[in-house]
């Protein structure tokens, strides 16, 4: 099976504005993938913090259609039949080589994004994991990530103040909600 065929066949589950599954799916990309105002998909982000209070952040590759070269935390869209927790675990492992599977998150923060004009409606869950790992364990997926580093929150804030850091405001909200 070709990579192009697999890419075009990826499907996502559709939710209503109350986050109830509709039982419908759509292609993740291409024709028929734009969400209507009453349709939502599911995203998950993994905020991975080591025991020294530093966060694992990644830099997107330059060939990304959206936010090429931007810094972010691991994450992405949930596949058809996948929970947000499963998506966070899968994305963290795929993008960084760090497994958070089976770990109890410090917290989970949820928000809804409404963009009827752009067809980008979604629910996003930010899972905050704290675990002990060594930098040598980080193995990025080079098709997705061009760089990574362990950053203090202050370093993330400086990146956000400069060229930007994806989801920065939402990460701040998630961390504030933990207090």
Beta strands, then each sheet from edge to edge (+ up, - down):
strand 1: 11-15
strand 2: 21-27
strand 3: 41-49
strand 4: 55-60
strand 5: 71-72
strand 6: 74-77
strand 7: 107-113
strand 8: 122-130
strand 9: 145-151
sheet 1: 1+ 2-
sheet 2: 6+ 3- 8- 7+
sheet 3: 5+ 4- 9+
end
